[in-house]
Amino acid sequence: MRSEPYKTFRDGRQEASPREYKLRLQIMAERQGWQCAICTRTMNPPTFDHERGRGMGGYRDDRIEDERGWINAALCLGCNGLKASQRYHWVNGKYVPNIREVQEAA
């Protein structure tokens, strides 16, 4: 019996199987030209970054696109570690910190 490639929740988010997760990471890396979405260096290996951050109140959503466009990103290992659970999002083709959260922290 074959399992589904992902589970969809009522709110639309998805949790991908390990195989699907790896495929989505590959797609993100290719669409970014194998450049880290934060530092723009070549990724080797790329890592899957969740836009909302999975820690500190974030949740897992393995989609790579939604009705707004791109979500989540491929990052180099160093940037993913430094970013930690900070929330980022795509704006005009750039992966940037959530402005409201940056302003609230200041």
Summary of the structure (lengths in Angstrom):
residues: 106
radius of gyration: 13.9
end to end distance: 52.6
largest distance: 52.6
contacts: 265
relative contact order: 0.17
helix: 26%
strand: 26%
